Amino acid sequence: MLSRTADHLFWMARYTERAENTARMLDANYQLSLLPQSDEYAELGWRAMLSISELSGVYAAGHQGMKSRDVIDFMARDASNPSSIVNCLRAARENTRAVRSSTNSELWESLNTTWLECQRLLAGGILERDPYEFFEWVKFRSHLSRGVQLGTLVKDDAFWFMRLGTFIERADNTARILDVKFEMLEQRADTSAQPFDYYHWTAVLRSVSGFEVYRKVYRDVITPERVAGLLILYGDWPRSLAASIAEVEQLIGRVAYGRASETARLAAQLSAELRDGRIQNILKGGLHAYLVDFLARVNDLASRISRDFLVPLAPPKPATQTQSGESQTQTQSGESQTQTAGVAVR
């Protein structure tokens, strides 16, 4: 398969998954914002979400304050946000359109209809009327797209590259969703005396379709440690980090044909660590530090996949000096969160 074709398929799947996970992250924060809490704690949730998505600077350039409606609008349809739901759905459609001969008419119709319907819903004021309904619609359309892939496509290289994009993006976003909530917990003592309760973790679990799974696995009270264990280490649940990276490991093996041995080795190493990990050890070393390291390693894997099989990503810009004298570079952690949309750029 041509690397350009594989690139379009990989990014089509990533953008579709990213739109879904952005909707999940917004849904979790929106549900939490409806609970009784201080204004400071509610604002902390939105700030944490923008921070972990690496979009704080883009948001601040066009907005003052941290109102929930402004953040939802920015993450859902703002043209200046390359990872907004609208931009992701448009990019998924355009990447599919560029390689229609490598997919089928059912997949194209699914993504094209999603794009057209999204514009109609937003023009009809769904975000102002009922954000939850829009988030659920985005998740449903993503599920439909994956269902079309699984139910109609031949399992060849095109199919495997789509699946690879899906699970790389899912691992990245599940880690971000979990980190958002735990970052809020770490800062809560300085901003609010509100106690943590059952409803907060229920909203987080529901945002990743994990509430029923949690009940089946633990059948007991919801605790932060068990939520983290489920989202990170439970390999039998397809949205966990362990399950996502296990899929990435297998998919790299399917498309490598003996090449990219170092990429395959790093994927296998990360998968083995998750498979054999213990949540007590992860929490002892600090969950935020663990997730930051995990995101960096997933980022490295994604960059290596692009280098080995796809159209390589542009190198990061040289370091610049901030006013405080610290050296900073423009990261590509997304590739996962700040990649621009469109056929020419993926």
Contacts in CASP RR format, 6 or more apart in sequence:
PFRMAT RR
TARGET T0000
AUTHOR 0000-0000-0000
METHOD contacts of the structure
MODEL  1
MLSRTADHLFWMARYTERAENTARMLDANYQLSLLPQSDEYAELGWRAML
SISELSGVYAAGHQGMKSRDVIDFMARDASNPSSIVNCLRAARENTRAVR
SSTNSELWESLNTTWLECQRLLAGGILERDPYEFFEWVKFRSHLSRGVQL
GTLVKDDAFWFMRLGTFIERADNTARILDVKFEMLEQRADTSAQPFDYYH
WTAVLRSVSGFEVYRKVYRDVITPERVAGLLILYGDWPRSLAASIAEVEQ
LIGRVAYGRASETARLAAQLSAELRDGRIQNILKGGLHAYLVDFLARVND
LASRISRDFLVPLAPPKPATQTQSGESQTQTQSGESQTQTAGVAVR
1 102 0 8 1.000
1 157 0 8 1.000
1 158 0 8 1.000
1 161 0 8 1.000
3 309 0 8 1.000
3 310 0 8 1.000
3 311 0 8 1.000
4 311 0 8 1.000
5 99 0 8 1.000
5 102 0 8 1.000
5 158 0 8 1.000
6 157 0 8 1.000
6 158 0 8 1.000
6 161 0 8 1.000
6 255 0 8 1.000
6 309 0 8 1.000
6 310 0 8 1.000
7 306 0 8 1.000
7 310 0 8 1.000
7 311 0 8 1.000
7 346 0 8 1.000
8 95 0 8 1.000
8 96 0 8 1.000
8 98 0 8 1.000
8 99 0 8 1.000
8 102 0 8 1.000
8 343 0 8 1.000
8 346 0 8 1.000
9 95 0 8 1.000
9 99 0 8 1.000
9 102 0 8 1.000
9 103 0 8 1.000
9 158 0 8 1.000
9 161 0 8 1.000
9 162 0 8 1.000
10 161 0 8 1.000
10 162 0 8 1.000
10 164 0 8 1.000
10 165 0 8 1.000
10 305 0 8 1.000
10 310 0 8 1.000
10 346 0 8 1.000
11 91 0 8 1.000
11 92 0 8 1.000
11 95 0 8 1.000
11 165 0 8 1.000
11 339 0 8 1.000
11 346 0 8 1.000
12 91 0 8 1.000
12 92 0 8 1.000
12 95 0 8 1.000
12 96 0 8 1.000
12 99 0 8 1.000
12 111 0 8 1.000
12 162 0 8 1.000
13 92 0 8 1.000
13 161 0 8 1.000
13 162 0 8 1.000
13 163 0 8 1.000
13 164 0 8 1.000
13 165 0 8 1.000
13 166 0 8 1.000
13 169 0 8 1.000
14 165 0 8 1.000
14 166 0 8 1.000
14 168 0 8 1.000
14 169 0 8 1.000
14 336 0 8 1.000
15 88 0 8 1.000
15 89 0 8 1.000
15 91 0 8 1.000
15 92 0 8 1.000
15 95 0 8 1.000
15 341 0 8 1.000
16 88 0 8 1.000
16 89 0 8 1.000
16 92 0 8 1.000
16 111 0 8 1.000
16 142 0 8 1.000
16 145 0 8 1.000
16 146 0 8 1.000
16 166 0 8 1.000
17 142 0 8 1.000
17 165 0 8 1.000
17 166 0 8 1.000
17 169 0 8 1.000
17 170 0 8 1.000
17 173 0 8 1.000
18 83 0 8 1.000
18 88 0 8 1.000
18 169 0 8 1.000
18 173 0 8 1.000
18 336 0 8 1.000
19 85 0 8 1.000
19 88 0 8 1.000
19 89 0 8 1.000
19 92 0 8 1.000
19 138 0 8 1.000
19 142 0 8 1.000
20 138 0 8 1.000
20 139 0 8 1.000
20 142 0 8 1.000
20 143 0 8 1.000
21 169 0 8 1.000
21 170 0 8 1.000
21 173 0 8 1.000
21 174 0 8 1.000
21 176 0 8 1.000
21 177 0 8 1.000
22 53 0 8 1.000
22 75 0 8 1.000
22 76 0 8 1.000
22 83 0 8 1.000
22 84 0 8 1.000
22 85 0 8 1.000
22 88 0 8 1.000
22 138 0 8 1.000
22 173 0 8 1.000
23 85 0 8 1.000
23 134 0 8 1.000
23 135 0 8 1.000
23 136 0 8 1.000
23 138 0 8 1.000
23 139 0 8 1.000
24 135 0 8 1.000
24 139 0 8 1.000
24 173 0 8 1.000
24 177 0 8 1.000
24 207 0 8 1.000
24 208 0 8 1.000
25 49 0 8 1.000
25 53 0 8 1.000
25 75 0 8 1.000
25 173 0 8 1.000
25 176 0 8 1.000
25 177 0 8 1.000
25 180 0 8 1.000
25 207 0 8 1.000
26 49 0 8 1.000
26 72 0 8 1.000
26 75 0 8 1.000
26 76 0 8 1.000
26 131 0 8 1.000
26 135 0 8 1.000
27 131 0 8 1.000
27 132 0 8 1.000
27 135 0 8 1.000
27 136 0 8 1.000
27 206 0 8 1.000
27 207 0 8 1.000
28 177 0 8 1.000
28 180 0 8 1.000
28 181 0 8 1.000
28 203 0 8 1.000
28 204 0 8 1.000
28 206 0 8 1.000
28 207 0 8 1.000
29 45 0 8 1.000
29 46 0 8 1.000
29 49 0 8 1.000
29 68 0 8 1.000
29 71 0 8 1.000
29 180 0 8 1.000
30 68 0 8 1.000
30 72 0 8 1.000
30 131 0 8 1.000
30 132 0 8 1.000
30 135 0 8 1.000
31 132 0 8 1.000
31 203 0 8 1.000
31 206 0 8 1.000
31 207 0 8 1.000
32 42 0 8 1.000
32 45 0 8 1.000
32 200 0 8 1.000
32 203 0 8 1.000
33 42 0 8 1.000
33 45 0 8 1.000
33 46 0 8 1.000
33 68 0 8 1.000
35 199 0 8 1.000
35 200 0 8 1.000
35 203 0 8 1.000
37 192 0 8 1.000
37 194 0 8 1.000
38 191 0 8 1.000
38 192 0 8 1.000
38 194 0 8 1.000
40 191 0 8 1.000
40 192 0 8 1.000
41 184 0 8 1.000
41 188 0 8 1.000
41 191 0 8 1.000
41 192 0 8 1.000
41 194 0 8 1.000
42 68 0 8 1.000
43 66 0 8 1.000
44 184 0 8 1.000
44 187 0 8 1.000
44 188 0 8 1.000
44 191 0 8 1.000
44 192 0 8 1.000
45 180 0 8 1.000
45 184 0 8 1.000
46 66 0 8 1.000
46 68 0 8 1.000
46 71 0 8 1.000
47 56 0 8 1.000
47 66 0 8 1.000
48 180 0 8 1.000
48 181 0 8 1.000
48 183 0 8 1.000
48 184 0 8 1.000
48 187 0 8 1.000
49 71 0 8 1.000
49 75 0 8 1.000
49 180 0 8 1.000
50 56 0 8 1.000
50 57 0 8 1.000
50 59 0 8 1.000
50 71 0 8 1.000
51 183 0 8 1.000
52 176 0 8 1.000
52 179 0 8 1.000
52 180 0 8 1.000
52 183 0 8 1.000
53 75 0 8 1.000
53 83 0 8 1.000
53 176 0 8 1.000
53 337 0 8 1.000
54 331 0 8 1.000
54 333 0 8 1.000
54 334 0 8 1.000
54 337 0 8 1.000
54 338 0 8 1.000
55 74 0 8 1.000
55 75 0 8 1.000
55 81 0 8 1.000
55 83 0 8 1.000
55 337 0 8 1.000
55 338 0 8 1.000
58 80 0 8 1.000
58 81 0 8 1.000
59 71 0 8 1.000
59 74 0 8 1.000
59 81 0 8 1.000
61 80 0 8 1.000
62 80 0 8 1.000
63 70 0 8 1.000
63 74 0 8 1.000
69 128 0 8 1.000
72 127 0 8 1.000
72 131 0 8 1.000
73 127 0 8 1.000
74 81 0 8 1.000
74 84 0 8 1.000
75 81 0 8 1.000
75 83 0 8 1.000
75 84 0 8 1.000
75 85 0 8 1.000
76 84 0 8 1.000
76 85 0 8 1.000
76 86 0 8 1.000
76 122 0 8 1.000
76 127 0 8 1.000
76 131 0 8 1.000
76 134 0 8 1.000
77 84 0 8 1.000
77 85 0 8 1.000
77 86 0 8 1.000
77 122 0 8 1.000
77 127 0 8 1.000
78 84 0 8 1.000
78 86 0 8 1.000
79 86 0 8 1.000
79 87 0 8 1.000
81 87 0 8 1.000
82 338 0 8 1.000
82 339 0 8 1.000
82 340 0 8 1.000
82 341 0 8 1.000
83 337 0 8 1.000
83 338 0 8 1.000
83 339 0 8 1.000
85 118 0 8 1.000
85 138 0 8 1.000
86 118 0 8 1.000
86 122 0 8 1.000
87 341 0 8 1.000
88 341 0 8 1.000
89 111 0 8 1.000
89 114 0 8 1.000
89 115 0 8 1.000
89 118 0 8 1.000
89 138 0 8 1.000
90 115 0 8 1.000
90 341 0 8 1.000
90 342 0 8 1.000
91 341 0 8 1.000
91 342 0 8 1.000
91 346 0 8 1.000
92 111 0 8 1.000
92 114 0 8 1.000
92 115 0 8 1.000
92 145 0 8 1.000
93 111 0 8 1.000
93 112 0 8 1.000
93 114 0 8 1.000
93 115 0 8 1.000
94 341 0 8 1.000
94 342 0 8 1.000
94 343 0 8 1.000
95 342 0 8 1.000
95 343 0 8 1.000
95 346 0 8 1.000
96 103 0 8 1.000
96 107 0 8 1.000
96 108 0 8 1.000
96 111 0 8 1.000
96 112 0 8 1.000
97 108 0 8 1.000
97 112 0 8 1.000
97 343 0 8 1.000
98 343 0 8 1.000
99 158 0 8 1.000
100 108 0 8 1.000
102 158 0 8 1.000
103 153 0 8 1.000
103 158 0 8 1.000
104 152 0 8 1.000
104 153 0 8 1.000
106 148 0 8 1.000
106 152 0 8 1.000
107 145 0 8 1.000
107 148 0 8 1.000
107 149 0 8 1.000
107 152 0 8 1.000
107 153 0 8 1.000
110 141 0 8 1.000
110 144 0 8 1.000
110 145 0 8 1.000
110 148 0 8 1.000
111 145 0 8 1.000
114 141 0 8 1.000
114 144 0 8 1.000
114 145 0 8 1.000
117 137 0 8 1.000
117 141 0 8 1.000
118 138 0 8 1.000
121 134 0 8 1.000
121 137 0 8 1.000
122 134 0 8 1.000
126 133 0 8 1.000
126 134 0 8 1.000
126 137 0 8 1.000
127 134 0 8 1.000
146 166 0 8 1.000
149 159 0 8 1.000
149 162 0 8 1.000
149 163 0 8 1.000
153 159 0 8 1.000
153 162 0 8 1.000
157 255 0 8 1.000
160 251 0 8 1.000
160 254 0 8 1.000
160 255 0 8 1.000
161 255 0 8 1.000
161 309 0 8 1.000
163 247 0 8 1.000
163 251 0 8 1.000
164 248 0 8 1.000
164 251 0 8 1.000
164 252 0 8 1.000
164 255 0 8 1.000
164 305 0 8 1.000
167 244 0 8 1.000
167 245 0 8 1.000
167 247 0 8 1.000
167 248 0 8 1.000
167 251 0 8 1.000
168 244 0 8 1.000
168 248 0 8 1.000
168 298 0 8 1.000
168 301 0 8 1.000
168 302 0 8 1.000
168 305 0 8 1.000
169 336 0 8 1.000
170 239 0 8 1.000
170 244 0 8 1.000
171 241 0 8 1.000
171 244 0 8 1.000
171 245 0 8 1.000
171 248 0 8 1.000
171 294 0 8 1.000
171 298 0 8 1.000
172 295 0 8 1.000
172 298 0 8 1.000
172 299 0 8 1.000
172 302 0 8 1.000
172 334 0 8 1.000
172 336 0 8 1.000
173 336 0 8 1.000
174 208 0 8 1.000
174 231 0 8 1.000
174 239 0 8 1.000
174 240 0 8 1.000
174 241 0 8 1.000
174 244 0 8 1.000
175 241 0 8 1.000
175 291 0 8 1.000
175 294 0 8 1.000
175 295 0 8 1.000
175 298 0 8 1.000
176 291 0 8 1.000
176 295 0 8 1.000
177 204 0 8 1.000
177 207 0 8 1.000
177 208 0 8 1.000
177 231 0 8 1.000
178 204 0 8 1.000
178 227 0 8 1.000
178 228 0 8 1.000
178 231 0 8 1.000
178 232 0 8 1.000
178 287 0 8 1.000
178 291 0 8 1.000
179 287 0 8 1.000
179 288 0 8 1.000
179 291 0 8 1.000
179 292 0 8 1.000
179 295 0 8 1.000
181 200 0 8 1.000
181 201 0 8 1.000
181 204 0 8 1.000
182 224 0 8 1.000
182 228 0 8 1.000
182 287 0 8 1.000
182 288 0 8 1.000
182 291 0 8 1.000
183 288 0 8 1.000
185 196 0 8 1.000
185 224 0 8 1.000
186 288 0 8 1.000
188 194 0 8 1.000
188 196 0 8 1.000
196 224 0 8 1.000
198 221 0 8 1.000
198 222 0 8 1.000
201 222 0 8 1.000
201 223 0 8 1.000
201 224 0 8 1.000
201 227 0 8 1.000
202 211 0 8 1.000
202 222 0 8 1.000
204 227 0 8 1.000
205 211 0 8 1.000
205 213 0 8 1.000
205 214 0 8 1.000
205 222 0 8 1.000
205 227 0 8 1.000
205 230 0 8 1.000
208 231 0 8 1.000
208 239 0 8 1.000
209 239 0 8 1.000
210 230 0 8 1.000
210 237 0 8 1.000
210 239 0 8 1.000
213 230 0 8 1.000
213 234 0 8 1.000
213 237 0 8 1.000
214 222 0 8 1.000
214 226 0 8 1.000
214 227 0 8 1.000
214 230 0 8 1.000
217 230 0 8 1.000
217 234 0 8 1.000
218 226 0 8 1.000
218 230 0 8 1.000
220 226 0 8 1.000
225 279 0 8 1.000
225 280 0 8 1.000
225 283 0 8 1.000
226 279 0 8 1.000
228 279 0 8 1.000
228 282 0 8 1.000
228 283 0 8 1.000
228 287 0 8 1.000
229 279 0 8 1.000
229 282 0 8 1.000
230 237 0 8 1.000
230 240 0 8 1.000
231 239 0 8 1.000
231 240 0 8 1.000
231 241 0 8 1.000
232 240 0 8 1.000
232 241 0 8 1.000
232 242 0 8 1.000
232 274 0 8 1.000
232 279 0 8 1.000
232 282 0 8 1.000
233 240 0 8 1.000
233 241 0 8 1.000
233 242 0 8 1.000
233 274 0 8 1.000
233 277 0 8 1.000
233 278 0 8 1.000
233 279 0 8 1.000
234 240 0 8 1.000
234 242 0 8 1.000
234 243 0 8 1.000
235 242 0 8 1.000
235 243 0 8 1.000
235 246 0 8 1.000
235 274 0 8 1.000
235 275 0 8 1.000
236 243 0 8 1.000
237 243 0 8 1.000
238 244 0 8 1.000
241 274 0 8 1.000
241 294 0 8 1.000
242 271 0 8 1.000
242 274 0 8 1.000
242 275 0 8 1.000
245 267 0 8 1.000
245 270 0 8 1.000
245 271 0 8 1.000
245 274 0 8 1.000
245 298 0 8 1.000
246 271 0 8 1.000
246 274 0 8 1.000
246 275 0 8 1.000
248 267 0 8 1.000
248 271 0 8 1.000
248 301 0 8 1.000
249 264 0 8 1.000
249 267 0 8 1.000
249 268 0 8 1.000
249 270 0 8 1.000
249 271 0 8 1.000
252 260 0 8 1.000
252 263 0 8 1.000
252 264 0 8 1.000
252 267 0 8 1.000
252 305 0 8 1.000
253 264 0 8 1.000
255 309 0 8 1.000
256 263 0 8 1.000
256 264 0 8 1.000
256 308 0 8 1.000
256 309 0 8 1.000
259 308 0 8 1.000
260 304 0 8 1.000
260 305 0 8 1.000
260 308 0 8 1.000
260 309 0 8 1.000
262 304 0 8 1.000
263 301 0 8 1.000
263 304 0 8 1.000
263 305 0 8 1.000
263 308 0 8 1.000
266 297 0 8 1.000
266 300 0 8 1.000
266 301 0 8 1.000
266 304 0 8 1.000
267 301 0 8 1.000
270 294 0 8 1.000
270 297 0 8 1.000
270 298 0 8 1.000
270 301 0 8 1.000
282 290 0 8 1.000
295 333 0 8 1.000
296 333 0 8 1.000
298 336 0 8 1.000
299 331 0 8 1.000
299 332 0 8 1.000
299 333 0 8 1.000
299 334 0 8 1.000
299 335 0 8 1.000
299 336 0 8 1.000
302 334 0 8 1.000
302 335 0 8 1.000
302 336 0 8 1.000
303 313 0 8 1.000
303 332 0 8 1.000
303 335 0 8 1.000
306 312 0 8 1.000
306 313 0 8 1.000
306 335 0 8 1.000
307 313 0 8 1.000
311 346 0 8 1.000
313 332 0 8 1.000
313 335 0 8 1.000
313 339 0 8 1.000
316 329 0 8 1.000
316 330 0 8 1.000
316 331 0 8 1.000
316 332 0 8 1.000
317 329 0 8 1.000
317 330 0 8 1.000
318 329 0 8 1.000
319 327 0 8 1.000
319 328 0 8 1.000
319 329 0 8 1.000
320 327 0 8 1.000
320 328 0 8 1.000
320 329 0 8 1.000
321 327 0 8 1.000
321 328 0 8 1.000
322 328 0 8 1.000
332 338 0 8 1.000
332 339 0 8 1.000
339 345 0 8 1.000
339 346 0 8 1.000
END
